[in-house]
Amino acid sequence: MITFLSGGTGTPKLLEGARNVIPDSEISVIVNTGEDIWYQGGHISPDVDTVMYLFAGLLNTDTWWGVRGDSFLTHDVINKLIPDAYMSIGDKDRAVHIARAEWLKNGMTLTQVTEKLCSHFGISATILPMSDSPFTTYVRTAQGDIHFQEYWVRYRGSTEISAVIHVPDKQPPATPEVTLAIRRSDMVIIGPRNPVTSILPILTCTGVREELAKKKVIAISPFIGDGPVSGPAAQLMRTMEYPADSTGVRALYADLVDVFIQDERDTAQVPGAVRLDTLMKTPAIAEHLMREILSREL
C-alpha cells in the first residue's frame, strides 16, 4: 500500500501515472480539506473532488477540476441572478456538491460522505479527507481576511497578502481512517503541490506527523527554479517567510522527509536531493516518474 498526501493538481497528476504502476486498490490518498467551502447551497470539497473524479475517470484534465464535458446551464442562470458569483460550477459537479451538503446536514461525516460518493462512482482506491472537523484556510489582505477560494478563484492570487490563517485556530484531529492508512503504508509520498495550503493542513492534523515519523516519506518539490509549476505557492511561501523555491520546501518539511525529489532542471540546490523529471506534462511522464521512485527504492 502506498499513501499519497494530496492537494488539487500536482499530486493528481502523479496519481494519473501511478495508476499504471500500482492497482487502485493498493493506493490510499489523504486529501487536503482546508480549501472546502459552502457555496450556493452546496458543499465544495475541491481537492477531494479532483482526486475522486480522477479515479472515476470523470476528471477534466484540461483544467484539473470539475467533470469532463460538463454542462453549465445552472451556472449560466445563477450568474445572471447573482452577478457577483465567482465560481464556475458544472451541473454534474454541482449535483455532487448538493448531495454532499445534504448528507453533511443530516449528520454524516465528511469521511462517510466521501466513502459513499466513491462507492457510487465505483472507485476502489481509498480516498480520505484529512479530517472530519472544519479547518479552513484564509489569507489576510489589506481589506480583511478572505477565504482561500476567493483569493485564488476570484482574484487569481493577485491580491497582496500578509498572513495565512486557519479557522478555527486549533489543530484538527486526523480521522482514525487517516491514521490507519498511514500505519498500513509501505511508503508515503507527499505530492508536488502547494506546501502551504495543500500539504501543511494535512500535517497539522493531530497524529499525522507522529505516524509519518514511523514511515518512509518521499516529498516532491512543486518548484522549478523560483516559480511553482502552477498555482500561488511562491507568494504563499514568501508570506510564511520561506524561500519561494525548492530549498524553502525542503526547509518547511524539515526532518519529516526521508527523500526529497526536485526537478532535473531546477536551479535551486538542495543538498542530498534526488533529481528526476517532475514536470508531468503527460500521463506517460507521470508514470515514468512513479516507476523511477519505485524502481530506485529511494
Secondary structure, 3 states (H helix, E strand, C coil): CEEEEECCCHHHHHHHHHCCCCCHHHEEEEECCCCCEEECCEEECHHHHHHHHHHHCCECCCCCCCECCCCCHHHHHHHHHCCCCCCCCCHHHHHHHHHHHHHHHCCCCHHHHHHHHHHHCCCCCEEEECECCCCEEEEEECCEEEEHHHHHHHCCCCCCCCEEEEECCCCCEECHHHHHHHHHCCEEEECCCCHHHHHHHHHHCECHHHHHCCCCEEEECCEECCEECCCCHHHHHHHCCCCCCHHHHHHHHHHHCCEEEEECCCCCCCCCCEEECCCCCCHHHHHHHHHHHHHCCC
